[in-house]
């Protein structure tokens, strides 16, 4: 098969810079493409947290001190390379301290749009100077949304890009990169400003993600169900009309799981290894988790874990209303790891104080604890209001931890409701986003746990699932090939 030339641009890349699943997907997908023999040039901003002195950064000699004019401002960038952990793939880091040398990955600063315009220009200019003619330029979320338009305007003169096809992936449509009309001069569109979404412009706004959705050759999102949901008014967040118009170019491709990192058979962050063939270590990890968080164990009290951003999207308003009553009624353990909105942080702190023998809450993030919660919990709670893909439910399946999820987005695509009549299913799924649905799901899980034969069957069915990037990544390659063979949009 033909070796593809792929330019991949992202604002996050694990473990270098991460706030969510975008980072994991960027790293895992590019590693898969590289291992499959494709020529992948990945670009990421060199944020302050990346340049922490812990990794070797090698300057690319012919890509140093390059000037870019963005509106009235001139910026200089240089490219450094570093090897991706767990691979021999090299990633290109865009060094521009005036824009990326800040404490956080994302900011509320007035020049936020400039930061990611610079990333977009830097990726394209670097390809020019490398003499690299990508067949596919894969853009991710709003931060790279202007790239498809830049190829049609600012860089259309360059024959190097005559055959390029652009892919725009929506990881979460709630983040759209909307700015005021004052940024239009910075786009350097000259006589092509008519290509911007004129209705938005009349309203006094410019949307980076919307621009990408208008002009990319192919559109993807991170699960088949989410691809359908975002075409509705309920979930489209103002993008549904464009997505319905472009539905023939939109495909939902489920994210894969990096089983190099997330597999209990060889996870260095858990004390006891185990597998589908030998699951005995699962109970030992359960003991280690409870001991580590200071909760008493009980063979009849299931351990329910949560690793989550503490935001309304994650269904925490339902949890607030349902959980206290269940904790008073039933014997269970709850271990929560996360941070976010103060309201939800205070709620879980209050639960820890109110139910000291049943609830533990770690406010913040710990990768070690995240792995131990997956390995040591009996069930994993994800009652999301919406969930583009979700990864933790897929981690849970591999770790023999039964997911409790709402039927939305990627959760609907990856977890099958256990059916007592057929004996088939991998978790507990509730459909309607309300307190009755969540209460039913948690109580059903507690009841299922009492029947050890049934529970073991559900666990086994989950551990047999395969969501590897070897399967999911191949779907991206198929999409790339279809786009290359088809006319430009």
CORMO-V173193 format. One record per residue. RES is the residue in one small letter. PSI is psi in whole degrees, -180 to 180 (none if undefined). NEAR is the number of other ideal C-beta (glycine too) atoms within 8 Angstrom. Layout:
res psi near
RES PSI NEAR
RES PSI NEAR
//
This chain:
res psi near
x 149 2
x 136 4
x 122 7
x 150 13
x 116 11
x 126 15
x 126 14
x 121 15
x 128 14
x 151 15
x -8 14
x 151 13
x 114 13
x 144 11
x 12 6
x -45 13
x 115 14
x 132 10
x -14 8
x -159 9
x -24 12
x -42 14
x -44 16
x -43 12
x -44 12
x -46 16
x -48 13
x -41 14
x -44 13
x -36 14
x -42 14
x -48 12
x -41 15
x -45 12
x -26 7
x 1 9
x 6 5
x 154 11
x 103 8
x 125 10
x 106 13
x 141 14
x 135 15
x 142 16
x 144 13
x 81 12
x 163 11
x -40 9
x -21 8
x -40 12
x 66 9
x 8 7
x -1 4
x -11 3
x 154 8
x 124 5
x 122 10
x 121 7
x 140 10
x 111 11
x -39 5
x 6 5
x 55 11
x 139 9
x 39 5
x 129 11
x 138 7
x 128 12
x 119 7
x 101 12
x -127 10
x -2 4
x 145 8
x 132 7
x 149 12
x 137 9
x 157 11
x 157 12
x 130 14
x 152 12
x 148 12
x 153 12
x 135 10
x 130 12
x 135 5
x 12 6
x 164 9
x 11 5
x 133 11
x 137 8
x 142 14
x 123 14
x 125 15
x 111 15
x 113 11
x 84 15
x -32 6
x -25 5
x -35 12
x -8 12
x 52 8
x 168 9
x -40 3
x 158 5
x -47 8
x 150 6
x 172 7
x 18 3
x 156 6
x -21 3
x 23 7
x -39 11
x -36 11
x -36 13
x -45 12
x -17 15
x -40 12
x -44 15
x -44 15
x -49 13
x -42 11
x -40 15
x -44 15
x -46 13
x -38 10
x -41 14
x -42 14
x -50 9
x -21 9
x -14 8
x 28 6
x 118 11
x 91 10
x 140 12
x -32 11
x 132 15
x 114 16
x 114 11
x 147 15
x 117 14
x -179 16
x -29 12
x -23 11
x 15 16
x -20 17
x -11 13
x -47 15
x -38 17
x -37 14
x -39 12
x -30 13
x -9 9
x -83 11
x -37 6
x 16 9
x -18 8
x -22 3
x 114 7
x -16 4
x -29 9
x 18 13
x -31 5
x 15 7
x 144 11
x 136 13
x 142 15
x 130 16
x 117 14
x 128 12
x 109 14
x -33 13
x 112 9
x -9 13
x -16 6
x 110 8
x -9 13
x 59 13
x 128 7
x 168 11
x 167 7
x -12 8
x -15 6
x -10 11
x -45 11
x -29 8
x -15 12
x -15 13
x 40 9
x -13 12
x -118 6
x 6 5
x 14 8
x -19 10
x -17 6
x -17 9
x 158 12
x 108 10
x -35 7
x -43 6
x -43 11
x -38 13
x -27 6
x -5 6
x 36 6
x 156 10
x 126 15
x 121 14
x -48 16
x -44 15
x -39 13
x -43 15
x -40 17
x -30 15
x -36 10
x -9 11
x 147 14
x -35 11
x 143 14
x 134 14
x 157 14
x 177 16
x 13 16
x 151 17
x -41 9
x -40 12
x -33 17
x -36 12
x -42 9
x -40 13
x -4 15
x 3 11
x 158 9
x -33 5
x -40 5
x -9 11
x -17 14
x 44 9
x -8 5
x -3 13
x -35 13
x -47 7
x -43 10
x -33 14
x -40 8
x -37 6
x 23 10
x -26 8
x -20 4
x -1 10
x 130 12
x 140 10
x 116 13
x 114 13
x 135 13
x 150 15
x 175 14
x 137 13
x 93 11
x -7 8
x -32 6
x -35 7
x 78 13
x 119 9
x -14 15
x -25 7
x 41 6
x 112 12
x -10 4
x 0 7
x 149 13
x -23 6
x 121 10
x 152 9
x 171 13
x 177 9
x -38 7
x -33 4
x 88 6
x 11 11
x -28 7
x -16 11
x -48 13
x -35 7
x -38 10
x -35 16
x -46 13
x -42 10
x -38 13
x -50 15
x -41 13
x -41 8
x -31 8
x 1 9
x 30 5
x 141 11
x 142 5
x 158 10
x 130 7
x -20 4
x -6 5
x 107 9
x 149 10
x 120 15
x 128 16
x 154 16
x 131 13
x 111 11
x 155 11
x 135 9
x 81 12
x 163 9
x -32 7
x -31 10
x 8 12
x 19 13
x -19 12
x -34 7
x -42 13
x -42 12
x -41 9
x -28 7
x -40 12
x -46 11
x -42 8
x -42 8
x -40 12
x -34 14
x -33 5
x -38 5
x 157 7
x 116 6
x 169 12
x 142 14
x 124 15
x 118 17
x 133 13
x 124 15
x 173 13
x 164 8
x -127 8
x 132 8
x -36 5
x -44 6
x -33 12
x -45 12
x -37 8
x -49 11
x -32 14
x -40 10
x -39 8
x -38 14
x -38 11
x -38 6
x -35 9
x 68 9
x -24 7
x -1 5
x -25 10
x 135 15
x 136 11
x 123 10
x 110 11
x 107 8
x -154 6
x 141 7
x 118 8
x -39 7
x -47 7
x -35 10
x -44 11
x -41 12
x -35 15
x -42 15
x -41 16
x -32 16
x -12 15
x 153 15
x -35 10
x 161 15
x 127 17
x 123 10
x 81 17
x 45 13
x 143 14
x -43 9
x 152 10
x 100 14
x -50 15
x -61 13
x 139 15
x -32 10
x -32 11
x -31 16
x -37 14
x -46 12
x -43 14
x -45 16
x -31 14
x 8 12
x 29 13
x 114 15
x 121 17
x 139 16
x 109 14
x 161 16
x 148 16
x 84 8
x 148 12
x -137 15
x -22 16
x -41 17
x -31 11
x -15 9
x -19 13
x 126 12
x 130 9
x 131 8
x 129 12
x 111 8
x -23 6
x -42 4
x -19 6
x 12 8
x 153 7
x 158 11
x 0 12
x -169 16
x 123 14
x 127 13
x 147 12
x -50 6
x 136 6
x 84 8
x 170 7
x -35 8
x -40 7
x -47 13
x -43 15
x -45 11
x -45 9
x -44 13
x -44 14
x -38 10
x -39 9
x -46 14
x -39 11
x -42 8
x -35 13
x -28 10
x -27 7
x 95 8
x -36 6
x -43 6
x -45 11
x -45 12
x -34 8
x -42 9
x -45 14
x -47 11
x -43 10
x -39 12
x -43 16
x -20 13
x -14 7
x 148 11
x 109 5
x 37 12
x 157 9
x -19 12
x -35 8
x -50 10
x -38 13
x -35 14
x -29 9
x -35 9
x -41 12
x -41 12
x -44 8
x -47 13
x -46 14
x -39 10
x -42 9
x -42 12
x -36 11
x -10 5
x 161 6
x 152 3
x 144 4
x none 7
//
